[in-house]
Amino acid sequence: MIESFLFDLDDTLIDTKIYRQIYPEVVKRLSTQLKISETELFLKVDKLGLKKNKYGNYDSGELSKSFKQLNLYYSILETAIKVNKSLHDNVLEVFSSLKNKGKRIGIVSNSMHRTIELYIQKYQLKVDFVFSSDDAGCNKDQERYWKRLIKKEKLTPKNCLVIGDNLHEDVEVPSSLGFKTFYLDNVKKLKEVLMF
C-alpha cells in the first residue's frame, strides 16, 4: 500500500518554461556583474564542467551558484514566480485528494531547497517534507540520493510512489532500490497517481 507520494518538481509540478524565460536575463546580469562578455562567461562555464539541459541552456541556478551569485539569481526568479503561473493544472487537486486520504506528500528534486520553498509558498502546497540535492549532496541520478532520502525521512521504499518526468532519475534509479514509480511522460496524466 502506497503511504508516501514523492513528486519531482521541474516538469512534474512546475512548468520549466519560467526558467527558459529568465535565462537570458540571468546570463546578461551575470556577465555585467562579473564584468565579462557573455562569450567569456560561457567559456568559464565550460571549464567548470556544467552540463546543458534538454533545452540547450545551462541551469540558471547552477550557473549563478558556480559564480557565487545566488542572490542575483533569486532576485530574478522571485520576480518571475510572482508574475507567472508555473504550477501545472491538477497539482492542487491531486495534493488535496492525497491529503484527504491521509497520504504523505514529499517533493524530491535536484532543485535547490530555496527554489522549492518559493513554489511551496506561492502556491501554498501542503507537503510533509522536501528533499533536494542540497540535502543529499548529489543529484537523483545517484543511488546515494535515494538512500539518504530513505534514511532522513524513514521511508519504506515499497510503500512509496516516485512521480517524475525523467526516466533514469525518477524511475530506473529509485526502482533499483525498491521504490514504486510512475513515469509522468505527459503532465496531463498527473491525476492517474490517485489510482495508487
Secondary structure by P-SEA (a helix, b strand, c coil): cccbbbbbcccccccaaaaaaaaaaaaaaaaaaacccaaaaaaaaaaacccccccccccaaaaaaaaccaaaaaaaaaaaaacccccccaaaaaaaaaaaabbbbbbbccccaaaaaaaaaaacccccccccccccccccccaaaaaaaaaaaccccccbbbbccccccccaaaaaabbbbbbccccccccccccc
